[in-house]
């Protein structure tokens, strides 16, 4: 979905939703469509939504060092 479409169904602006989508994509929970400006949920994102992962599982090595 495009961030603008998501924003129609959420109490947030398109710009806010687009920023969150970029952040989720940076953690491999979403991926951008190659042909359009939309996003789709990744397998990792589905696992997270199904409570198969903990938030700590999403930290990369650089994030883990700054949290320590």
C-alpha positions in Angstrom: 0.0 0.0 0.0 1.0 3.6 -0.5 1.5 5.7 2.7 -1.2 8.0 1.5 -3.7 5.1 1.3 -2.7 3.9 4.8 -3.1 7.5 6.2 -6.7 7.5 5.0 -7.4 4.8 7.5 -5.2 6.0 10.4 -5.3 9.1 12.6 -1.9 10.3 11.2 -0.8 12.4 8.3 0.6 10.9 5.1 4.0 12.3 5.9 4.0 10.7 9.3 3.0 7.3 7.9 5.6 7.6 5.1 8.3 8.2 7.7 7.2 5.2 9.8 7.1 3.0 6.7 10.7 4.0 5.9 11.7 3.2 9.5 10.0 -0.2 9.3 11.6 -0.9 5.9 15.0 -0.1 7.5 14.4 -2.9 10.0 13.2 -5.3 7.2 9.6 -5.4 8.4 8.4 -3.7 5.2 9.8 -3.6 1.7 9.2 -1.1 -1.1 7.5 -2.3 -4.3 9.9 -2.0 -7.1 7.3 -0.6 -9.6 5.3 1.7 -7.4 5.8 3.9 -4.3 4.0 1.4 -2.1 5.1 -1.0 0.7 4.4 -4.6 1.5 5.0 -6.6 4.7 8.0 -8.9 4.7 8.2 -12.4 6.1 10.1 -10.9 9.1 7.3 -8.4 9.5 4.7 -11.2 9.5 6.6 -13.1 12.1 6.8 -9.9 14.3 3.1 -9.3 13.9 2.4 -12.9 14.9 4.4 -12.5 18.1 7.0 -14.9 16.9 9.8 -12.3 17.5 10.7 -10.0 20.3 11.7 -6.3 19.7 15.3 -7.2 20.7 15.4 -9.6 17.8 15.1 -6.7 15.4 18.2 -4.9 16.7 21.3 -5.1 14.5 24.8 -5.1 15.9 25.1 -1.3 15.8 21.8 -0.8 17.7 22.7 -3.4 20.3 26.0 -1.6 21.0 24.3 1.8 21.5 21.7 0.2 23.9 24.4 -1.5 26.0 
